[in-house]
Amino acid sequence: MIEKRAAQRHRVFKGGTITFENSGIPCTVRNMSAGGVAIDLDTPVTLPQSITLSITRDDFVRNCRTIWRSDKRIGLAFVQ
């Protein structure tokens, strides 16, 4: 398989929240790079293209866009 990521990803296991349209959904951040993250949701949810990811314990907040999706796992790219 050809690696398409611009930055190396690191495996993590952190609780986070994605927010959009005044709604918040808990998620688990599974891996992270300088350019984005992969998150897991408890149930499949329809998401808009643009969302905000927050990881409270790291004081981390980033605007993101959905890149790919596979059932309950979603790939997000950070928006500059």
C-alpha positions in Angstrom: 0.0 0.0 0.0 1.3 3.5 -0.9 1.4 5.9 2.0 -0.4 9.1 1.0 0.0 11.1 4.3 2.2 14.2 4.2 3.1 13.8 7.9 3.8 10.7 10.0 0.9 9.6 12.2 1.1 8.6 15.8 -1.2 6.1 17.6 -3.1 7.6 20.5 -6.1 6.8 22.6 -7.7 10.1 23.7 -11.2 11.1 24.5 -12.4 14.1 22.4 -15.6 15.8 21.3 -16.6 16.8 17.8 -18.9 19.8 17.5 -21.1 21.1 14.7 -24.4 23.0 14.4 -24.5 23.5 18.2 -24.2 19.7 18.8 -21.4 17.8 20.5 -20.6 14.1 20.1 -18.0 12.2 22.1 -15.3 10.5 20.1 -12.1 8.6 20.6 -9.0 9.9 18.8 -7.1 6.8 17.5 -4.2 8.4 15.6 -2.9 11.9 15.0 -0.4 13.6 12.7 0.4 17.3 12.1 -2.2 17.3 9.4 -5.1 15.4 10.9 -6.6 12.6 13.0 -8.6 9.4 12.7 -11.5 9.2 15.2 -13.9 6.5 16.3 -17.6 7.2 17.1 -19.8 4.9 19.2 -22.5 4.9 16.5 -22.5 5.9 12.8 -23.5 9.6 12.5 -24.0 11.8 9.5 -21.6 14.7 9.8 -21.3 17.9 7.9 -18.1 18.5 5.9 -16.7 21.0 8.5 -16.5 20.2 12.2 -14.5 21.2 15.3 -12.5 18.7 17.3 -11.7 19.3 20.9 -9.4 17.3 23.2 -10.0 18.9 26.6 -7.1 17.2 28.5 -4.6 18.6 25.9 -6.3 22.0 25.6 -6.5 21.1 21.9 -9.1 22.6 19.5 -8.9 22.4 15.7 -11.3 23.1 12.9 -11.4 20.0 10.6 -12.9 18.7 7.4 -13.9 15.1 6.7 -11.6 13.3 4.4 -12.8 9.7 4.6 -15.2 7.5 6.5 -15.5 3.8 7.2 -18.6 2.9 9.4 -17.6 4.4 12.8 -14.1 5.6 12.0 -13.6 8.9 10.3 -10.5 10.6 8.9 -10.3 14.4 9.5 -7.8 16.9 8.1 -7.0 20.1 10.1 -8.1 23.2 8.3 -5.4 25.9 8.2 
